[in-house]
Amino acid sequence: MKKLVILGAGCAGTMVANKLRRQLDRDEWSITVIDKDDRHVYQPGLLFIPFGVYKADDVVRSRSEFISKGINFVVDEIVAVDVDKQVVETTAGSYDYDKIIVSTGVDIAPEEIPGMMDGWQSKIFDFYTLDGAVNLEKALRNFRSGKLVLNIAEFPFKCPVAPLEFVYLADSFFTERGLRDQIEIHLVTPLPGAFTKPKASAFFSKLIEEKDIKVTASYDLAEVDCANNKIVSAAGDEIAFDLLVSIPPNVGARYLVKSGVSMDEIGYVKTNNHTLKAEQHKNMFVLGDTGTLPTSKAGSVAHFSAEVMVENFMREINGEELKEDFDGHANCFIETGFEKAALIDFNYEYEPLPGKFPLPGLGPFSLLGESKANHWGKMMFKWVYWNKLVTGEEMPLEAQMSLAGKVQD
């Protein structure tokens, strides 16, 4: 029997395992998924915990609950991958493979920034981890005046729209509590603007201006001076804070670096932009945030690219040529506060454009525009995620981006 091993049981790993289990002959292929714990976190929900919309229990479920029968789910810590012998080593054993899918995601690494750990989870918080989001909720609840700074340490990072959502929601949160006049909100980013795409950046920058949120762009964070409550750039520019919300450097799994699977010390695995094959290792595909696709590290990208990856996996084992079908499609709701949200839909070639989605001219969702429908679309997505997406069921959206319903210049 041939063996497929999938590293990581997050959104990408669980989804592709379930999809492939339906297509692979059970008498010919075994599937093993390995992850360090049995806790599946609905990552888009972490943003809402600091503002009291969700609690921790609302975004955590057992990984086992979503992994189909006929898949061997192993809870263990991976320590190495030998790509020559095609063996995965864990603390409790080893697993040889004929094919491997790396879907290990990325983690935040606050220890990479000098001084950041001095105030970590006491005056510096994150919302990219469950514990960080819970701790930040307590900090925001007790924050009544001063300077709230959200700083992005470096690019790329997971879910590039999340920092924008956070400052928009912070504006709404403090306005509704009658505290907004006493609190300065400051977004400090290494990007040249609010977002990486010009039209979207202009749209989001306008909202930032309307909400009286200060922005410092092209800021290269060098260190955090916790004793004096300030961040310092490589050029020596200092920005003071009373409460710092940080998006630290994002790094891949350390064992990928030690095993030579990743292309560098950051831990990303070099990935073909269109086929999802690993470019430096045989019999390996890469899915999700640990890859090097030049598009957003977001759940929608994992979903759309998984459709292409599954087809290419089946083509490869059948001796057929791979299709270069993934176009970088990403689709994201962006909370803008006061129960409104925006929506963007883009790919490698086309930046976000205005229009209606998913039905051309009808919507119900508005592209590059605020609406309550967009907000409720985002809130309803949690049900879709648990019941359709990670279970690997067919979704009504095509993997490739469509220009239908979009307004071009």
Secondary structure, DSSP 8 states (H G I E B T S, - for coil): -EEEEEE--SHHHHHHHHHHHHHS-TTTEEEEEEES-SEEE-GGGGGGGGGTSS-GGGSEEEGGGGS-TTEEEEE--EEEEETTTTEEEESS-EEE-SEEEE----EE-GGGSTTGGGGBTTTEE-SSSHHHHHHHHHHHHT--SEEEEEEE-SSS-B-TTHHHHHHHHHHHHHHHTT-GGGEEEEEE-SSSSSSSSHHHHHHHHHHHHHTT-EEE-S--EEEEETTTTEEEETT--EEE-SEEEEE--EE--HHHHHTT-SSSTT--B-B-TTT-BBSSSTTEEE-STTB--SS-BSHHHHHHHHHHHHHHHHHHHTT----------EEEEEEEETTEEEEEEE-SS-----EEEEETTTEEEEETS-BHHHHHHHHHHHHHIIIIITTT---SS-SS---TTB---
